[in-house]
Amino acid sequence: MRTNSPLAVDPAMRAAAVTDRILTDLASSDYRAVVVDSPPGAGKSTLVIRAAGNLVAGNERPMIVAQTNNQVDDLIIRLAREHPEIPIGRLSGGDYRPSPVVADVCTVGTNIAALAACQIVVGTSAKWALDRDSQFGWAILDEAYQMRSDKLLQIVERFDRGLFVGDPGQLDPFTVAETERWTGLPHDPTKNGVSVMLQHNPQTPVHELPVSWRLPASAAPTIQEAFYPLSEFTSGTKAGTRTLQFRTMGFGSTALDETLEMAATTGWALHELPRRHVPRTDSETIQTAADLAARLLDRGAVGFCEHHPDGRELQASDIAIGVAHRDQADLARVALTRTGNPTASRITVDNANRLQGREYEVVIVMHPLSGRRDASSFHLEAGRLCVLTSRHRQACIVVARAGITDLLDSHPSTEPIHLSVPAKFPDGWQANQVVMAHLAQHRVGA
């Protein structure tokens, strides 16, 4: 059962109405599970923290399941800030060493017995899978769509009821194993746990968070059309609420400065390099992405938004470069040291898997299909492009060689069709076409 909230004039009111319905379902005994689908930046962590507090207030002792140690630490810090009166435990491995901030706000233990006094216990799915003795009334599963169903099966006996919160449009769970042998089976271990759970429990209520507080008004419609065509969400800010300005003029009429001006004016820019087939470690593309990031700092980019109406100068920590492969990230970090900006090396550079869940003011994306001869399933994956193009609050700049649209037209989607496997929608081919059609309106040629 999928619930949809009516459009409201005020995004905050609309989001609050959906949250109230989610919390009502949590308080009800009618369902053993509740699913919350969330677009990028819609407040998944905020919902998790509020739900945990409500459960404790109702004399429950929830377990919280995250997918990485960084996610666990971030949740613990936010839980402690929002609920300082609640004792929090961190279920960890023996080799885990908490940061001083985490150590100050929670109890760290390698087993549940050591956390007996804690009213909320947080751990990774991998660590929870090693627990064989505890039993909880509720589990809150954060980033649930990034959790493989075999991981869910390992921990599902630890709790009676579950709140599954995640983003269905981003990257599927990662596995290094060949997956074809399980395709079509009713308990495919490589599928995400939410989809498998819903397949076997179709009566489970599914809510959709209706507002992205991260994406600006210039980005939300495109991201929604490309990656969430069956959903309906809006930006939490109006057009003009967020703007980007520069303290200095451009250094001549260069393509770099034209690209930055385009991004500042419209929220998007496509910096298009000459058409050429190149390896994925193409030095020109990588250096261009680094130069654009450094130029933002050189020109003193200032972001105006609902939190900083008088403006705040962007720092290196406000900028990210997103890539598809780790070797591209390594080379981009080296390229940043060649830009001459002393703080450029502090700019975040990472692949889509590691950028998932993070947020920046400006993101520079090296398009996964740039310079390729073919459109492989890896580089076409909708979730990868969704992560890369939905991390920003102000602007997204895409760096790519010309010819991606032609590549898409000459390599239409050819994914095999399997019995008993619902078609993935939207597929990567369709999502890339939508994004490239939009970027064509913001193109700057090198």
Residue pairs with C-beta under 8 A, 6 or more apart in sequence:
1 203
1 204
1 205
1 206
2 206
2 208
3 18
3 21
3 205
3 206
3 207
3 208
4 208
4 232
5 14
5 17
5 18
5 21
5 208
5 210
7 14
7 232
8 14
8 17
11 210
11 211
11 234
11 235
11 236
12 211
12 236
14 210
14 211
15 42
15 43
15 209
15 210
15 211
15 236
18 207
18 208
18 209
18 210
19 47
19 50
19 209
21 207
22 34
22 36
22 47
22 51
22 207
23 50
23 51
23 54
25 31
25 34
25 205
25 207
26 34
26 51
26 54
26 55
26 138
26 163
27 54
27 58
31 161
31 203
31 204
31 205
32 160
32 161
32 162
32 201
32 204
33 161
33 162
33 163
33 164
33 197
33 201
33 204
34 162
34 163
34 164
34 204
34 205
34 207
35 144
35 164
35 194
35 197
35 198
35 204
35 205
35 206
35 207
36 44
36 47
36 163
36 164
36 165
36 166
36 206
36 207
36 208
36 209
37 166
37 167
37 168
37 206
37 207
37 208
37 209
37 231
38 44
38 47
38 165
38 166
38 167
38 208
38 209
39 167
39 169
39 209
39 212
39 215
39 220
39 223
39 224
39 228
39 231
39 233
40 167
40 169
40 170
40 212
40 214
40 215
40 223
40 386
40 390
40 391
41 212
41 213
41 214
41 215
41 359
41 390
42 209
42 210
42 211
42 212
42 213
42 214
42 233
43 209
43 211
43 213
44 142
44 143
44 165
44 166
44 167
44 209
45 74
45 75
45 78
45 142
47 165
47 209
48 64
48 75
48 140
48 142
48 163
48 165
49 75
49 78
49 79
49 82
49 83
50 82
51 62
51 140
51 163
52 62
52 64
52 79
52 83
52 120
52 140
53 82
53 83
53 86
55 61
55 62
55 138
55 140
56 62
56 83
56 86
56 119
56 120
60 137
60 138
61 119
61 120
61 121
61 136
61 137
61 138
62 120
62 121
62 136
62 137
62 138
62 139
62 140
63 120
63 121
63 122
63 123
63 128
63 134
63 136
63 138
63 139
63 140
63 158
63 159
64 75
64 120
64 121
64 122
64 123
64 139
64 140
64 141
64 142
65 123
65 124
65 125
65 128
65 139
65 140
65 141
65 142
65 147
65 155
66 72
66 75
66 122
66 123
66 124
66 125
66 142
66 143
67 124
67 125
67 142
67 143
67 146
67 147
68 124
69 96
69 124
71 124
71 142
71 143
71 357
72 90
72 122
72 123
72 124
73 98
73 99
73 102
75 122
75 142
76 88
76 90
76 102
76 105
76 106
76 122
77 101
77 102
77 105
79 86
79 88
79 120
79 122
80 88
80 105
80 106
83 120
86 119
86 120
87 107
87 117
87 118
87 119
87 120
88 105
88 106
88 107
88 118
88 119
88 120
88 121
88 122
89 106
89 107
89 108
89 109
89 114
89 115
89 117
89 118
89 120
89 121
89 122
90 98
90 102
90 106
90 107
90 108
90 109
90 115
90 121
90 122
90 123
91 109
91 110
91 111
91 112
91 115
91 121
91 122
91 123
91 127
91 128
91 131
92 98
92 108
92 109
92 110
92 123
92 127
93 110
93 127
94 110
96 108
98 106
98 108
102 108
106 118
106 122
107 114
107 115
107 117
107 118
109 115
111 131
112 121
112 131
112 133
112 134
115 121
121 136
125 141
125 147
125 151
125 152
125 154
125 155
126 151
128 154
128 155
128 158
129 151
129 154
129 155
131 155
131 158
134 158
135 158
135 159
135 160
136 158
136 159
136 160
137 159
137 160
137 161
138 159
138 160
138 161
138 162
138 163
139 155
139 158
139 159
139 161
139 162
139 163
140 162
140 163
140 165
141 147
141 152
141 162
141 163
141 164
141 165
141 166
141 193
142 165
142 166
143 165
143 166
143 167
143 356
143 357
144 164
144 165
144 166
144 192
144 193
144 194
145 166
145 167
145 168
145 170
145 172
145 173
145 192
145 194
145 195
146 166
146 170
146 171
146 172
146 173
146 192
146 356
147 166
147 173
147 192
147 193
147 194
148 173
148 175
148 189
148 190
148 191
148 192
148 193
149 187
149 188
149 189
149 190
149 191
149 192
149 193
149 195
149 196
149 197
150 189
150 190
151 173
151 193
152 193
152 196
152 197
153 187
153 189
153 193
156 162
164 193
164 194
164 197
166 192
166 194
168 194
168 228
169 227
169 228
169 382
169 383
169 386
170 356
170 383
170 386
170 387
171 352
171 353
171 356
171 381
171 383
171 384
171 386
171 387
172 191
172 192
172 381
172 383
173 190
173 191
173 192
174 353
175 190
177 190
179 188
179 190
182 188
182 189
182 190
183 418
183 421
184 418
184 419
184 420
184 421
186 199
186 200
186 420
187 196
188 196
197 204
198 204
198 206
208 231
208 232
208 233
209 233
210 232
210 233
210 234
211 233
211 234
211 235
211 236
212 220
212 223
212 233
212 234
212 235
212 236
213 236
213 237
214 359
214 390
214 391
214 392
214 393
215 223
215 235
215 390
215 392
215 393
216 235
216 237
216 241
216 242
216 267
216 392
216 393
216 394
217 235
217 237
217 238
217 239
217 240
217 241
217 242
218 239
218 266
218 267
218 268
219 235
219 267
219 268
219 389
219 390
219 392
219 396
220 233
220 234
220 235
222 268
222 434
222 435
222 438
223 386
223 389
223 390
224 231
224 232
224 233
225 434
226 382
226 385
226 386
226 426
226 431
226 434
226 435
226 438
227 382
227 383
227 385
227 386
227 390
227 426
227 431
229 425
229 426
230 425
237 305
237 306
241 305
241 306
242 303
242 304
242 305
242 306
242 393
242 394
243 264
243 303
243 304
243 305
243 394
244 263
244 264
244 301
244 302
244 303
244 304
244 362
244 394
244 395
245 264
245 301
245 302
245 304
245 311
246 260
246 264
246 299
246 300
246 301
246 302
247 299
247 300
247 301
247 302
247 313
248 298
248 299
248 300
249 299
250 257
250 258
250 260
250 261
250 299
251 257
251 295
251 298
255 271
255 444
255 445
255 446
256 271
256 288
256 291
256 292
256 295
257 295
257 299
258 444
259 269
259 271
259 292
259 397
259 444
260 269
260 292
260 295
260 296
260 299
260 301
260 397
262 268
262 269
262 442
262 444
263 269
263 362
263 395
263 396
263 397
263 442
264 301
264 395
266 442
267 394
267 395
267 396
268 395
268 396
268 397
268 398
268 438
268 439
268 441
268 442
269 395
269 396
269 397
269 398
269 442
269 444
270 397
270 398
270 400
270 439
270 440
270 442
270 443
270 444
271 288
271 292
271 397
271 398
271 399
271 400
271 444
271 446
272 400
272 401
272 402
272 443
272 444
272 445
272 446
273 284
273 285
273 288
273 370
273 399
273 400
273 401
273 402
273 446
274 401
274 402
274 446
275 401
275 402
275 403
276 371
276 401
277 371
277 372
277 373
278 284
278 285
278 370
278 371
278 401
279 371
280 324
280 325
280 327
280 328
280 371
280 372
281 327
281 328
281 331
282 370
282 371
282 401
283 331
283 335
285 366
285 370
285 371
285 399
285 400
285 401
286 328
286 331
286 332
286 335
286 366
287 335
287 338
288 399
288 446
289 321
289 332
289 335
289 364
289 366
289 399
290 321
290 332
290 335
290 336
290 338
290 339
290 344
291 335
291 339
292 364
292 397
292 399
293 319
293 321
293 336
293 339
293 344
293 347
293 364
294 336
294 339
294 340
294 341
294 344
294 347
296 314
296 319
296 362
297 314
297 315
297 316
297 319
297 341
297 343
297 344
298 341
300 313
301 313
301 314
301 362
302 311
302 312
302 313
302 314
303 311
303 312
303 313
303 314
303 318
303 361
303 393
303 394
304 310
304 311
304 312
305 393
305 394
314 361
314 362
315 343
315 346
316 343
316 344
316 345
316 346
316 347
317 346
317 347
317 348
318 360
318 361
318 362
319 347
319 348
319 360
319 361
319 362
319 363
319 364
320 347
320 348
320 349
320 350
320 355
320 358
320 360
320 362
320 363
320 364
320 391
321 329
321 332
321 336
321 347
321 348
321 349
321 350
321 363
321 364
321 365
321 366
322 350
322 351
322 352
322 355
322 363
322 364
322 365
322 366
322 387
322 388
322 391
323 329
323 332
323 349
323 350
323 351
323 352
323 365
323 366
324 351
324 352
324 366
324 368
324 378
324 379
324 384
324 388
325 351
326 351
328 351
328 366
329 349
329 350
329 351
332 349
332 366
333 345
333 349
336 344
336 345
336 347
336 349
337 344
337 345
348 355
348 358
348 360
352 383
352 384
352 387
352 388
353 387
355 387
355 388
355 391
356 387
358 391
359 391
359 392
359 393
360 391
360 392
360 393
361 392
361 393
361 394
361 395
362 392
362 394
362 395
362 396
362 397
363 388
363 389
363 391
363 392
363 395
363 396
363 397
364 396
364 397
364 398
364 399
365 388
365 389
365 396
365 397
365 398
365 399
366 399
366 400
367 385
367 398
367 399
367 400
367 404
368 378
368 379
368 380
368 381
368 384
368 385
368 388
369 375
369 379
369 380
369 400
369 404
369 407
369 408
369 432
370 399
370 400
370 401
370 404
371 400
371 401
371 403
372 379
372 407
373 407
374 407
374 411
375 407
375 408
375 411
375 429
377 415
377 428
378 384
380 413
380 427
380 428
380 429
380 432
381 428
382 424
382 426
382 427
382 428
382 430
382 431
382 432
384 428
385 428
385 431
385 432
385 435
386 431
389 396
389 398
389 435
398 439
402 445
404 432
404 436
405 433
405 436
405 440
408 429
408 432
408 433
408 436
411 429
412 429
413 427
413 428
413 429
413 430
415 424
415 427
417 423
426 434
